[in-house]
C-alpha cells in the first residue's frame, strides 16, 4: 500500500486554494503535524491521512461536528 506524500498533499491543498494552516484547521490537526511530516521527522498515521483527505474533499461550508 502506498501512502500519499507530503508534496502530494501540498499540491492538492494549493489546487483547492487552501493554505496549509487552513488545511490543518479543517483536518483538526496541528500545523506542526504537517511540518514534521514535511521534514521527515514523522510519518502520518492512517487516521491523520484520513482527516486530511476529508478536509481536502469537503466543501468550505461543510464542517464536522466537534
URJO-V364949 format. One record per backbone hydrogen bond with DSSP energy under -1.0 kcal/mol. NH is the residue of the N-H (numbers start at 1). CO is the residue of the C=O. E is the energy in kcal/mol with one decimal. If there is no record, write none. Layout:
# URJO-V364949
nh->NH co->CO e->E
nh->NH co->CO e->E
This chain:
# URJO-V364949
nh->9 co->5 e->-2.1
nh->10 co->6 e->-2.9
nh->11 co->7 e->-2.2
nh->12 co->8 e->-2.5
nh->13 co->9 e->-2.6
nh->14 co->10 e->-2.2
nh->15 co->11 e->-2.4
nh->16 co->12 e->-1.6
nh->17 co->14 e->-1.7
nh->18 co->13 e->-3.1
nh->23 co->19 e->-2.5
nh->24 co->20 e->-2.4
nh->25 co->21 e->-2.2
nh->26 co->22 e->-2.8
nh->27 co->23 e->-2.2
nh->29 co->24 e->-2.4
nh->33 co->30 e->-1.4
nh->35 co->31 e->-2.0
nh->36 co->32 e->-2.7
nh->37 co->33 e->-1.9
nh->38 co->34 e->-2.7
nh->39 co->35 e->-2.2
nh->41 co->36 e->-1.7
nh->42 co->36 e->-1.3
nh->49 co->45 e->-2.5
nh->50 co->46 e->-2.3
nh->51 co->47 e->-2.2
nh->52 co->48 e->-2.4
nh->53 co->49 e->-2.7
nh->54 co->50 e->-2.6
nh->55 co->51 e->-2.3
nh->56 co->52 e->-2.3
nh->57 co->53 e->-1.7
nh->58 co->54 e->-1.3
nh->62 co->59 e->-2.0
